[in-house]
Amino acid sequence: MPAFFQYLQQRPGLVLNDFLLTVLPARDLSKFIFGLIYFSLAYIILRGVYSPVILLHFLIGYVVVLAVRVITLSLSPLEPPLGLVPLTDPGALFFYGGIEVTKDLFFSGHTATAFLIYLCLQERIEKAVALAAVIVLAVMLLIQHIHYTIDVLAAVPITYYCYQLSKRIAAYALG
């Protein structure tokens, strides 16, 4: 995958006019963003130990989201938002080969992952907490100017449809 991200970084793209980002002051919230993402991932994996169907739906859903994201990233060359504060990801060396990636924009993988976790959970309270996490994460991504507003907003319906497809795939796989 690092070669794909290098390709994204090298190609020219469009700069979008994003009104919301022009009024939000840019701040580095990397630690909070990744704390929330990694905690949420740990939680869904732990829940999967007790309810394997939850983990199955999440894993299949994540693969579908990644596949769709490769397509959308390939079809939508964008330049990073103005005022972007680089995201410091502890997992960047593993996932991106150590290169700084700023053009993996449409649609937000962070928002998609958090929303997929929300969709996979079943209990009312944990769903409410997960939905709050999605909202907080989305706001933090925008404050850090990591994504355009459309990247964050589009992640929700795209991920919903990916999740619906993943449930069908899981049902087919389980017979």
TIRO-695566 format. One line per 10 residues: number of its first residue (from 1); their letters; for each residue z, x, y of N, C-alpha, C. Coordinates in nm, 3 decimals. Layout:
BEGIN
NUM) A) Z:X:Y:Z:X:Y:Z:X:Y ~ ...;
//
This chain:
BEGIN
1) MPAFFQYLQQ) 0.000:0.080:-0.121:0.000:0.000:0.000:0.000:0.085:0.128 ~ 0.056:0.207:0.126:0.053:0.286:0.250:-0.088:0.305:0.307 ~ -0.190:0.316:0.222:-0.328:0.333:0.271:-0.372:0.210:0.349 ~ -0.331:0.092:0.304:-0.366:-0.031:0.374:-0.304:-0.032:0.513 ~ -0.179:0.009:0.523:-0.112:0.011:0.653:-0.172:0.118:0.744 ~ -0.215:0.230:0.687:-0.284:0.332:0.767:-0.415:0.275:0.822 ~ -0.485:0.199:0.740:-0.609:0.133:0.785:-0.579:0.039:0.902 ~ -0.473:-0.041:0.889:-0.438:-0.134:0.997:-0.408:-0.059:1.126 ~ -0.337:0.052:1.114:-0.297:0.129:1.232:-0.416:0.192:1.303 ~ -0.520:0.226:1.228:-0.632:0.299:1.287:-0.737:0.209:1.351;
11) RPGLVLNDFL) -0.745:0.085:1.311:-0.853:0.000:1.364:-0.811:-0.061:1.499 ~ -0.909:-0.080:1.587:-0.878:-0.143:1.716:-0.854:-0.293:1.698 ~ -0.773:-0.347:1.787:-0.743:-0.490:1.779:-0.730:-0.552:1.917 ~ -0.701:-0.679:1.917:-0.684:-0.754:2.041:-0.538:-0.754:2.085 ~ -0.517:-0.756:2.215:-0.384:-0.777:2.271:-0.379:-0.924:2.313 ~ -0.281:-0.996:2.262:-0.267:-1.137:2.295:-0.181:-1.155:2.420 ~ -0.210:-1.257:2.496:-0.129:-1.293:2.611:-0.019:-1.387:2.560 ~ 0.102:-1.337:2.553:0.213:-1.414:2.497:0.316:-1.439:2.607 ~ 0.317:-1.561:2.658:0.405:-1.595:2.769:0.552:-1.571:2.734 ~ 0.593:-1.612:2.614:0.734:-1.598:2.577:0.779:-1.452:2.581;
21) LTVLPARDLS) 0.695:-1.363:2.530:0.732:-1.221:2.531:0.739:-1.164:2.672 ~ 0.664:-1.221:2.764:0.669:-1.171:2.902:0.802:-1.204:2.970 ~ 0.870:-1.308:2.922:0.998:-1.345:2.984:1.119:-1.294:2.906 ~ 1.097:-1.250:2.782:1.209:-1.197:2.703:1.224:-1.047:2.727 ~ 1.344:-1.002:2.761:1.365:-0.858:2.775:1.363:-0.793:2.636 ~ 1.294:-0.680:2.624:1.284:-0.610:2.495:1.411:-0.531:2.468 ~ 1.465:-0.548:2.347:1.586:-0.478:2.304:1.570:-0.432:2.160 ~ 1.636:-0.322:2.125:1.633:-0.273:1.987:1.739:-0.346:1.905 ~ 1.695:-0.430:1.816:1.785:-0.505:1.728:1.761:-0.469:1.582 ~ 1.703:-0.352:1.558:1.665:-0.310:1.422:1.779:-0.323:1.322;
31) KFIFGLIYFS) 1.896:-0.275:1.358:2.009:-0.278:1.264:2.045:-0.421:1.226 ~ 2.042:-0.511:1.322:2.075:-0.651:1.295:1.965:-0.719:1.213 ~ 1.840:-0.688:1.247:1.727:-0.746:1.174:1.733:-0.706:1.028 ~ 1.749:-0.576:1.002:1.749:-0.533:0.863:1.878:-0.566:0.792 ~ 1.988:-0.572:0.864:2.112:-0.620:0.802:2.096:-0.761:0.751 ~ 2.036:-0.847:0.832:2.014:-0.986:0.794:1.915:-0.997:0.679 ~ 1.805:-0.924:0.686:1.703:-0.929:0.580:1.760:-0.877:0.448 ~ 1.825:-0.762:0.452:1.875:-0.703:0.327:1.989:-0.786:0.268 ~ 2.073:-0.843:0.352:2.179:-0.931:0.302:2.118:-1.054:0.235 ~ 2.017:-1.112:0.299:1.951:-1.231:0.244:1.884:-1.200:0.111;
41) LAYIILRGVY) 1.818:-1.084:0.103:1.755:-1.045:-0.023:1.858:-1.023:-0.133 ~ 1.968:-0.959:-0.099:2.075:-0.939:-0.198:2.129:-1.073:-0.245 ~ 2.143:-1.168:-0.153:2.196:-1.299:-0.189:2.102:-1.373:-0.284 ~ 1.972:-1.373:-0.255:1.878:-1.446:-0.341:1.870:-1.382:-0.479 ~ 1.882:-1.251:-0.486:1.882:-1.183:-0.616:2.008:-1.219:-0.693 ~ 2.122:-1.218:-0.626:2.248:-1.257:-0.690:2.243:-1.401:-0.737 ~ 2.190:-1.491:-0.655:2.175:-1.632:-0.695:2.084:-1.643:-0.817 ~ 1.985:-1.555:-0.822:1.892:-1.555:-0.935:1.957:-1.516:-1.065 ~ 2.063:-1.440:-1.059:2.138:-1.405:-1.180:2.196:-1.532:-1.243 ~ 2.245:-1.622:-1.159:2.307:-1.745:-1.206:2.207:-1.859:-1.224;
51) SPVILLHFLI) 2.095:-1.850:-1.157:1.991:-1.953:-1.168:1.855:-1.882:-1.169 ~ 1.810:-1.840:-1.286:1.686:-1.762:-1.295:1.563:-1.832:-1.236 ~ 1.562:-1.965:-1.234:1.448:-2.036:-1.176:1.436:-2.005:-1.027 ~ 1.550:-1.992:-0.960:1.548:-1.957:-0.817:1.482:-1.821:-0.799 ~ 1.522:-1.724:-0.879:1.465:-1.590:-0.868:1.317:-1.591:-0.906 ~ 1.281:-1.667:-1.008:1.141:-1.676:-1.048:1.056:-1.733:-0.934 ~ 1.102:-1.841:-0.874:1.027:-1.899:-0.761:1.018:-1.801:-0.645 ~ 1.127:-1.729:-0.618:1.124:-1.633:-0.509:1.025:-1.520:-0.538 ~ 1.031:-1.463:-0.657:0.945:-1.349:-0.689:0.797:-1.389:-0.689 ~ 0.765:-1.502:-0.751:0.626:-1.548:-0.750:0.584:-1.581:-0.607;
61) GYVVVLAVRV) 0.672:-1.649:-0.534:0.642:-1.683:-0.395:0.619:-1.559:-0.310 ~ 0.698:-1.455:-0.334:0.685:-1.333:-0.256:0.550:-1.266:-0.284 ~ 0.509:-1.265:-0.410:0.378:-1.207:-0.445:0.266:-1.287:-0.378 ~ 0.277:-1.419:-0.379:0.175:-1.503:-0.314:0.174:-1.477:-0.164 ~ 0.292:-1.470:-0.102:0.300:-1.441:0.042:0.236:-1.305:0.072 ~ 0.267:-1.204:-0.009:0.208:-1.072:0.014:0.056:-1.076:0.003 ~ 0.004:-1.148:-0.096:-0.141:-1.157:-0.114:-0.206:-1.227:0.006 ~ -0.147:-1.336:0.050:-0.201:-1.408:0.166:-0.189:-1.322:0.291 ~ -0.081:-1.248:0.300:-0.061:-1.163:0.418:-0.164:-1.050:0.424 ~ -0.199:-0.993:0.310:-0.305:-0.891:0.308:-0.435:-0.950:0.362;
71) ITLSLSPLEP) -0.464:-1.074:0.323:-0.585:-1.140:0.372:-0.578:-1.163:0.523 ~ -0.467:-1.220:0.570:-0.458:-1.250:0.714:-0.453:-1.123:0.798 ~ -0.387:-1.021:0.748:-0.384:-0.894:0.823:-0.523:-0.833:0.830 ~ -0.598:-0.846:0.722:-0.734:-0.791:0.719:-0.827:-0.865:0.815 ~ -0.804:-0.995:0.831:-0.892:-1.078:0.912:-0.851:-1.090:1.059 ~ -0.735:-1.038:1.094:-0.686:-1.056:1.231:-0.638:-0.924:1.291 ~ -0.732:-0.839:1.335:-0.690:-0.712:1.396:-0.626:-0.735:1.533 ~ -0.501:-0.697:1.543:-0.427:-0.714:1.668:-0.362:-0.582:1.707 ~ -0.352:-0.562:1.837:-0.272:-0.451:1.890:-0.128:-0.499:1.899 ~ -0.032:-0.408:1.896:0.108:-0.449:1.907:0.135:-0.518:2.041;
81) PLGLVPLTDP) 0.234:-0.606:2.044:0.270:-0.670:2.171:0.315:-0.567:2.274 ~ 0.289:-0.597:2.400:0.335:-0.510:2.508:0.487:-0.508:2.507 ~ 0.544:-0.391:2.527:0.688:-0.377:2.530:0.753:-0.366:2.393 ~ 0.672:-0.350:2.288:0.726:-0.339:2.153:0.829:-0.226:2.146 ~ 0.944:-0.258:2.088:1.046:-0.157:2.059:1.030:-0.127:1.910 ~ 0.997:-0.002:1.873:0.972:0.028:1.732:1.088:-0.016:1.643 ~ 1.052:-0.075:1.531:1.148:-0.124:1.435:1.186:-0.010:1.343 ~ 1.314:0.022:1.337:1.362:0.129:1.252:1.408:0.069:1.120 ~ 1.324:0.086:1.017:1.349:0.026:0.886:1.393:0.133:0.788 ~ 1.513:0.117:0.729:1.558:0.214:0.630:1.465:0.221:0.509;
91) GALFFYGGIE) 1.391:0.114:0.481:1.299:0.112:0.367:1.158:0.158:0.400 ~ 1.134:0.200:0.525:0.999:0.235:0.569:0.938:0.349:0.488 ~ 1.017:0.447:0.451:0.965:0.559:0.375:0.910:0.511:0.241 ~ 0.982:0.418:0.177:0.940:0.367:0.047:0.818:0.275:0.059 ~ 0.823:0.180:0.151:0.719:0.078:0.161:0.594:0.124:0.236 ~ 0.612:0.204:0.339:0.500:0.241:0.424:0.463:0.388:0.416 ~ 0.525:0.462:0.327:0.493:0.604:0.314:0.537:0.686:0.433 ~ 0.634:0.634:0.509:0.689:0.707:0.623:0.610:0.694:0.751 ~ 0.497:0.623:0.749:0.421:0.605:0.873:0.479:0.490:0.954 ~ 0.470:0.501:1.086:0.518:0.392:1.171:0.410:0.284:1.175;
101) VTKDLFFSGH) 0.446:0.164:1.135:0.351:0.054:1.129:0.385:-0.046:1.239 ~ 0.288:-0.070:1.326:0.309:-0.165:1.437:0.201:-0.272:1.442 ~ 0.101:-0.262:1.355:-0.011:-0.356:1.360:-0.016:-0.452:1.241 ~ 0.093:-0.463:1.168:0.099:-0.561:1.058:0.156:-0.691:1.115 ~ 0.074:-0.759:1.194:0.127:-0.864:1.280:0.111:-1.007:1.229 ~ -0.011:-1.049:1.196:-0.029:-1.190:1.163:-0.037:-1.210:1.014 ~ 0.064:-1.264:0.962:0.181:-1.334:1.012:0.305:-1.252:0.981 ~ 0.417:-1.286:1.040:0.540:-1.208:1.026:0.593:-1.209:0.883 ~ 0.594:-1.091:0.822:0.650:-1.078:0.687:0.801:-1.096:0.685 ~ 0.867:-1.055:0.792:1.013:-1.073:0.800:1.048:-1.222:0.801;
111) TATAFLIYLC) 0.979:-1.296:0.887:1.004:-1.440:0.897:0.967:-1.508:0.766 ~ 0.855:-1.469:0.708:0.810:-1.528:0.582:0.912:-1.505:0.471 ~ 0.965:-1.385:0.461:1.064:-1.355:0.357:1.189:-1.439:0.375 ~ 1.240:-1.446:0.496:1.361:-1.524:0.522:1.337:-1.673:0.495 ~ 1.220:-1.724:0.535:1.191:-1.866:0.513:1.170:-1.895:0.365 ~ 1.110:-1.802:0.293:1.093:-1.819:0.148:1.229:-1.825:0.079 ~ 1.321:-1.743:0.122:1.457:-1.748:0.067:1.517:-1.885:0.092 ~ 1.504:-1.935:0.214:1.552:-2.070:0.246:1.491:-2.174:0.152 ~ 1.361:-2.168:0.132:1.294:-2.266:0.047:1.341:-2.259:-0.098 ~ 1.373:-2.140:-0.145:1.411:-2.122:-0.286:1.554:-2.166:-0.315;
121) LQERIEKAVA) 1.640:-2.163:-0.217:1.779:-2.201:-0.239:1.791:-2.352:-0.258 ~ 1.896:-2.395:-0.329:1.907:-2.536:-0.366:2.027:-2.608:-0.307 ~ 2.135:-2.538:-0.287:2.258:-2.602:-0.238:2.251:-2.626:-0.088 ~ 2.306:-2.738:-0.044:2.297:-2.779:0.096:2.353:-2.675:0.193 ~ 2.471:-2.624:0.164:2.535:-2.528:0.256:2.457:-2.397:0.261 ~ 2.416:-2.346:0.146:2.342:-2.220:0.148:2.205:-2.237:0.214 ~ 2.144:-2.353:0.201:2.017:-2.380:0.270:2.039:-2.383:0.421 ~ 2.149:-2.443:0.465:2.179:-2.450:0.608:2.200:-2.310:0.665 ~ 2.275:-2.227:0.592:2.299:-2.089:0.636:2.167:-2.011:0.637 ~ 2.086:-2.031:0.534:1.958:-1.960:0.526:1.864:-2.003:0.639;
131) LAAVIVLAVM) 1.863:-2.131:0.673:1.779:-2.178:0.783:1.826:-2.119:0.916 ~ 1.957:-2.112:0.934:2.012:-2.048:1.054:1.969:-1.901:1.059 ~ 1.970:-1.835:0.944:1.928:-1.694:0.938:1.781:-1.680:0.977 ~ 1.696:-1.773:0.934:1.554:-1.770:0.971:1.540:-1.780:1.123 ~ 1.612:-1.871:1.183:1.603:-1.892:1.328:1.653:-1.769:1.403 ~ 1.768:-1.716:1.363:1.824:-1.596:1.428:1.728:-1.479:1.412 ~ 1.674:-1.462:1.292:1.580:-1.352:1.267:1.456:-1.366:1.355 ~ 1.401:-1.485:1.363:1.282:-1.509:1.445:1.308:-1.473:1.591 ~ 1.422:-1.514:1.642:1.458:-1.483:1.781:1.472:-1.332:1.799 ~ 1.538:-1.265:1.705:1.555:-1.119:1.716:1.421:-1.047:1.713;
141) LLIQHIHYTI) 1.329:-1.092:1.626:1.196:-1.029:1.620:1.123:-1.043:1.753 ~ 1.138:-1.158:1.815:1.073:-1.179:1.945:1.139:-1.097:2.055 ~ 1.271:-1.089:2.053:1.341:-1.007:2.153:1.300:-0.861:2.140 ~ 1.280:-0.814:2.019:1.239:-0.675:1.999:1.089:-0.657:2.023 ~ 1.018:-0.765:2.046:0.873:-0.763:2.070:0.798:-0.701:1.952 ~ 0.848:-0.726:1.832:0.785:-0.676:1.710:0.661:-0.758:1.676 ~ 0.666:-0.886:1.704:0.557:-0.979:1.674:0.527:-1.063:1.796 ~ 0.405:-1.113:1.799:0.371:-1.218:1.894:0.438:-1.347:1.847 ~ 0.456:-1.440:1.938:0.518:-1.568:1.903:0.440:-1.639:1.793 ~ 0.307:-1.635:1.800:0.224:-1.702:1.699:0.245:-1.641:1.560;
151) DVLAAVPITY) 0.271:-1.511:1.552:0.296:-1.446:1.423:0.421:-1.504:1.357 ~ 0.524:-1.523:1.438:0.652:-1.573:1.387:0.640:-1.721:1.350 ~ 0.580:-1.800:1.439:0.567:-1.943:1.413:0.476:-1.972:1.294 ~ 0.365:-1.901:1.283:0.270:-1.926:1.174:0.328:-1.892:1.038 ~ 0.425:-1.802:1.034:0.484:-1.763:0.906:0.547:-1.882:0.834 ~ 0.598:-1.978:0.908:0.669:-2.092:0.846:0.574:-2.181:0.766 ~ 0.469:-2.239:0.824:0.383:-2.323:0.741:0.306:-2.245:0.634 ~ 0.265:-2.123:0.665:0.194:-2.043:0.565:0.285:-2.017:0.446 ~ 0.410:-1.981:0.472:0.505:-1.955:0.363:0.535:-2.081:0.286 ~ 0.544:-2.194:0.353:0.568:-2.321:0.284:0.458:-2.347:0.181;
161) YCYQLSKRIA) 0.333:-2.329:0.221:0.223:-2.351:0.127:0.222:-2.247:0.016 ~ 0.257:-2.124:0.047:0.269:-2.021:-0.057:0.378:-2.058:-0.157 ~ 0.488:-2.111:-0.107:0.598:-2.154:-0.195:0.553:-2.269:-0.285 ~ 0.481:-2.365:-0.229:0.431:-2.477:-0.310:0.340:-2.426:-0.421 ~ 0.254:-2.331:-0.389:0.167:-2.271:-0.490:0.249:-2.196:-0.594 ~ 0.352:-2.125:-0.550:0.435:-2.049:-0.644:0.508:-2.141:-0.742 ~ 0.548:-2.259:-0.696:0.613:-2.355:-0.787:0.514:-2.402:-0.894 ~ 0.390:-2.422:-0.856:0.288:-2.462:-0.954:0.261:-2.350:-1.053 ~ 0.254:-2.228:-1.003:0.233:-2.113:-1.091:0.349:-2.100:-1.188 ~ 0.472:-2.114:-1.138:0.591:-2.104:-1.224:0.591:-2.215:-1.328;
171) AYALG) 0.557:-2.338:-1.289:0.554:-2.450:-1.383:0.450:-2.424:-1.491 ~ 0.336:-2.370:-1.453:0.231:-2.339:-1.549:0.277:-2.228:-1.644 ~ 0.340:-2.125:-1.588:0.386:-2.011:-1.669:0.495:-2.052:-1.767 ~ 0.580:-2.145:-1.725:0.689:-2.189:-1.812:0.645:-2.296:-1.911 ~ 0.523:-2.343:-1.896:0.467:-2.441:-1.991:0.512:-2.577:-1.961;
//
